[in-house]
Amino acid sequence: MYTLSQSIRARGNSGEPLPPAFKALEQAGTRFLRGQLSLTVAAGGIGKSAFTLARILKAAQPIPTIYFSADSSADIQISRAISILTGTPMAVSTAAVRRNDISPYAGQLDAPVRFDYAASPTIDDIEDTVAAWYELYGEDAHMIVLDNITNIRGGTSANDDDPFGGLESLMDWASDMARTTGAHVAGLHHATGPHNDGGAPIPMSGVKGQITRVPALVITLHKPDGNTLGVSKVKDRAGRSDPSGQTFVELGFDGDTMQITDTAFSTVTY
């Protein structure tokens, strides 16, 4: 047990923000804190994985990260990373990967990120990998990505009356891992059917399975047009939020080159 004064020592790195990648999100107070769990929600194909990878690779300082990429294979992640880092069109990046010739980009692919591509990792698998990182580097990763949480075995329920009950328990486990390791744990997840077109802001009620009780931060993504990515902060224990999703930051988005950028028209309407 800790007194309030002693709690400053007990917190470790908890509460420290990860280095930001986008000024517009920073201005909106959307920060990804160590020791906490976040959930990024969007319709399929909107860019959850690209947004998350860009936040890691374009951060102001390197973020030591374990990325559990159950939803995307190695060729896709390498191609995305090349385009995010260099602005190379995805068609060119993909062709280079298929030729096994990424030497022109090798010097830019040295970010401290390690990927696990198991399609259906178990909770034990994830914990073993997190422990292996600690053994290798002598400290825990600063960020752990779970992409997507529905791919994790042990994250679904056999109870037909509560098909998402297992995901609720998975959120408890992920939050505990964040607190134990001091890492920011970022879960990626889907929206409900009515929001699957991806063109309008997604409210907190649009999170599939309504598993928003545990995460400290919940953001939703949409594309109001082909060149814009809208980022809505629908829950934030550390700051202001708008559960309706109608308050959002606009980032530039170029799907051909995987460029997600601050733009002159980035808006915050708090």
Buried (B, 14 or more C-beta within 10 A) or exposed (E): EEEEEEEEEEBBBBEBBBBBBBBBBBBBBBBBBBBBBBBBBBBEEBBBBBBBBBBBBBBEEBBBBBBBBBBBEEEBBBBBBBBBBBEBBBEBBBEBBEEEEBEEBEEBBEBEBBBBBBEEBEBEBBBEBBEEBEEEEEEBBBBBBBBBBBBBBBBBBEEEEEEBBBBBBBBEBBBEBBBEBBBBBBBBBBBBEEBBEBEBBBBBBBBBBEBBEBBBBBBBBBBBEEEBBBBBBBBBEBEEBBBEBEBBBBBBBBBEBBBBBBBEEBEBEE
